[in-house]
Amino acid sequence: MTSDVTPHLKPVPTPGPTEAVDSALADLSEGEKNWGRLTLAERRALLERVHALTTAHAQEWVTAAASIKKLDASSTLVGEEWLSGPYSFLNGLGTVAHTLAALEAGSSPLAGATFGTAPGGRTTVSVLPLNIFERLLLNGFTAEVWLKPGIDRATAQRTAGLAQLDPTRTAGIGVVLGAGNITSIAPLDALYELIAFNRVVALKLNPIMDPLLPVFEKVLAPLVDIGALRLLTGGADVGTYLVQHDRVDHVHMTGSAITHDAIVFGPGPDGAARKAANDPILTKEISSELGGVSPTIVLPGEWSRADIEFQAEHIATQRLHNSGYNCVASQVVVLSSEWKQRDEFVAALRTALDRAPARAPYYPGSDKRVSDATATYPSAERLGERGGRVLITDLNPGEYAPLLQTEYFAPVMGIIELPYSGAAFAAKAVQAANEEFTGTLGINIIGTPGTIKGLGEKFDTMLADLRYGTIAVNAWTAIGFLTAAATWGAFPGHTVDDVQSGIGIVHNALLIDGAERTVVRGPFRPMPRSLINGELSISPKPPWFVTNKTAASTGKLLTAFAGAPSWSKLPAIFASALRG
């Protein structure tokens, strides 16, 4: 029998948010020493372990992602989660490991790279394809990193490697505030902090992504075990305490410019006043990727009916992938009002937006942003099964501004028109994109090979004149995101008080120094029409198209291939892709 005077034991309290942050940062302070002692070979071995764990837990990753996105397990749209989740992270890990191996051997990561030139005294570096497998799996797609003017090949080869050129020299603790939309962003950004800057990382997940914490704990365990990484969860209070902490040396975030300004200057009217005075409360360095309003410029030309339908699906994908919750989702189509096929193209785009697979909105505030768009533009069309998609057309030039300056981050797409044709249209479209649109993250250009060839040097000048971090020609800029060796971020030059699409770059798995932008190119037509029309590409409808019927199976097969490349896996990938 127990005495009634036995003292009651008090339960051990669960650590609060500040205690969890303090503990994580204390661990990282010690972990920085461990990281600094690791050789390049040891770092590469760690990443290879993370790579193997990501492969082993890829299905868990996608299952968690699909639950976050409210996708049925049988939906073809689950393919988005394979490609933008474990597939992207595996490619990043694999390419960084290749880079470390080159440095370990005393070579440059760019020793065998293909270099070229671009207008304005720029040197270019080919980053897609990097091997025979990429040449086959992404046939017809290429990507180049353009270096800032004046950086030559020898300089690029000598400086490639960034912080890994001196791996013993660490740079403190970096905070990564993870994104709430694409599941590979947070781990990829943490990887870049570790490798490009030699900073150990406190990675705080966006609350939307909390269901992925158990998966990340498994796949990132090798980095956690040595003290190079700590995973944190929580709301804005945790994030604020974390970024302001004395132990933190650098902050990187993915999100909106509004969130960036609240972190740097504080919220509300006081924050706005401090921003106006350029008086930040966050005095440590911050880098960021913040999105913006992405345009798609359609160059007028002679298109077949099949061309119009395919490119309408292409542009609908640029808007509706991940339900429009992408920083680089196309929001505005720029057309020539003099294009003879303008009406036919707009009708096809309307149909593509209307018939794309239905999906539930999962990102907070989406419905309000859709309502805001229709309130601003009462004549906008409501499309889709639930009427949750918006198409804004037939505007007068005086009505363009809200559409070009508000990132709706929802399935809202608008069309603006310029009264020019040919080279004059191209030049005016560039001027509008540079001067009237908010943000500089990405821009798409679509035109027939004949139209582009007809522009000649003026097209190259067009690319050089665009002030965007990623430019896609007959492709979507998201291919730049998927390409591990490409750079990802805003065009250089933004500041904390005028941040636009952000400051700095990520991904860049070859650790190129002095990058200015990435230019991606793809085929105008899918196979077999590409071959019939003289394009040297055997790529069918890409698996990232929202209308691809085998996107899920192809995405899963591609992820398994990225986990363990093998010639024997190619036939199944090709067979699935061709059925798409």
ABEGO torsion letter per residue (X at the ends): XBBAABBBBBBBBBBBAAAAAAAAAAAAAAAAAAAAABBAAAAAAAAAAAAAAAAAAAAAAAAAAAAAAGBBAABAAAAAAAAABAAAAAAAAAAAAAAAAAAAAGBBAAAABBBBBBBGGBBBBBAOBABAAAAAAABGBBBBBBBBBGBBAAAAAAABGEAAABAABBAEBBBBBBBAABAAAAAAAAAAAAAAAGBBBBBBBBAAAAAAAAAAAAAAAAAAAAGABBBBBEBAAAAAAAAABAABABBBBBEBAAAAAAAAAEBEAAAAAAAAAGBBABABBBBBBAEEBBBBBBBBBBBBAAAAAAAAAAAAAAAABGGGBBAABBABBBBBAABAAAAAAAAAAAAAAAABBBBBBABBGAAAAAAAAAAABAABBBBEAAGABBBBBGBBAAAAAAAAABBAGBBBBBBBBBBBBEAAAAAAAAAAAAAABBEAABBBBBBBAAAAAAAEAAAAAAAAABBBABBBBGBBAAAAAABAABBBEBBBGBBAABAEAEBEBBEGAAGBBGBABBBBBBBABBOAAAAAAGBBBABBBBAABAABAAAAAAAAAAAAAAABBBAAAAAAAAAAAAAX
